[in-house]
């Protein structure tokens, strides 16, 4: 039995009536998510540039997965724990991790929450 998993047709039109509001996603949340995806992509681009320039020694790109990471973080409650792995790091800003902390960790700086003592992109932070 073949299942059709498509939600849009070849012209990008919905195959069924889908209202974001039914899932608690308002236009404001959708805009915040979009901004988060764009920022995640930019963090990823800069992380890759730092490696190519020899300023960071290790970075694994999240390229093409930005939406999945940002959306999954929005699906969690504020009190839920996030267990990031290397491809998750660029999207941690969604959970209020400062860009300085993300780049300090990528660069292995002492201002990183782990004080530069962990492999880059194995991010960890205690609650503020």
C-alpha positions in Angstrom: 0.0 0.0 0.0 1.5 3.3 -1.1 1.1 6.3 1.1 1.2 9.9 -0.2 3.3 12.0 2.1 3.1 15.1 0.1 1.6 18.3 1.6 2.0 20.5 -1.5 1.7 19.9 -5.2 4.3 20.6 -7.9 3.2 24.2 -8.1 3.5 24.7 -4.3 -0.2 24.7 -3.6 -1.5 22.8 -0.5 -3.0 19.4 -1.1 -5.3 19.8 1.9 -6.7 22.6 4.1 -4.0 23.3 6.7 -4.3 26.2 9.1 -1.2 27.0 11.2 -3.4 28.6 13.9 -4.9 25.1 14.5 -1.4 24.1 15.7 -0.7 27.3 17.8 1.5 28.9 15.1 0.6 32.5 14.7 2.0 34.8 12.0 4.2 36.4 14.7 5.7 33.0 15.7 6.1 32.1 12.0 8.1 35.3 11.4 10.3 34.6 14.5 10.9 31.1 13.2 11.8 32.4 9.8 14.3 34.9 11.3 15.7 32.1 13.4 16.2 30.0 10.3 18.0 32.9 8.5 20.2 33.6 11.5 21.0 29.9 11.9 22.1 29.8 8.3 24.3 32.9 8.8 25.9 31.4 11.9 26.6 28.2 10.0 28.1 30.2 7.1 30.4 32.1 9.4 31.4 28.9 11.3 32.5 27.4 8.0 34.4 30.5 7.0 36.3 30.4 10.3 37.4 26.9 9.6 38.5 27.8 6.1 40.5 30.8 7.4 42.2 28.5 10.0 40.7 30.4 12.9 38.5 27.5 14.1 39.8 23.9 13.9 36.5 22.0 13.7 33.1 22.8 12.4 30.4 20.6 10.9 27.9 22.4 8.8 24.2 22.3 9.4 23.5 23.4 5.8 20.1 22.4 4.6 18.9 21.3 8.1 18.2 24.8 9.5 14.5 24.6 9.4 14.3 21.2 11.1 16.5 22.4 14.0 14.7 25.7 14.5 11.2 24.1 14.2 12.1 21.3 16.7 13.3 23.9 19.2 10.0 25.8 18.8 8.1 22.6 19.4 9.6 22.3 22.9 8.3 23.9 26.1 10.6 26.5 27.8 11.3 24.1 30.6 12.3 21.2 28.3 15.9 20.3 28.1 17.9 20.5 24.9 20.6 18.0 24.3 22.5 19.6 21.4 24.9 17.8 19.1 27.3 19.3 16.6 24.8 20.2 14.0 22.4 21.8 16.5 24.8 24.5 17.8 24.0 27.2 15.2 20.3 27.0 16.2 20.8 27.4 19.9 20.1 31.1 19.7 16.4 30.1 19.6 16.8 29.0 23.2 18.5 32.4 24.1 22.1 31.3 23.8 24.1 34.4 23.0 25.9 34.6 19.7 29.1 35.4 21.6 28.8 32.1 23.5 28.2 30.1 20.3 31.2 31.6 18.5 33.4 31.4 21.7 32.6 27.7 21.7 33.3 27.3 18.0 36.6 29.1 18.4 37.5 27.3 21.7 37.9 30.6 23.6 38.0 30.9 27.4 34.8 33.0 27.2 33.0 29.8 26.0 30.7 28.3 28.7 33.0 25.3 28.8 36.1 27.5 28.9 37.6 26.1 25.7 38.0 22.6 27.3 35.7 20.6 25.1 35.8 19.6 21.5 34.2 22.4 19.4 30.5 21.9 18.8 29.9 19.7 21.8 28.0 22.7 23.4 26.8 22.7 26.9 25.5 25.4 29.1 23.9 25.5 32.5 20.7 27.5 33.0 21.2 31.2 33.7 
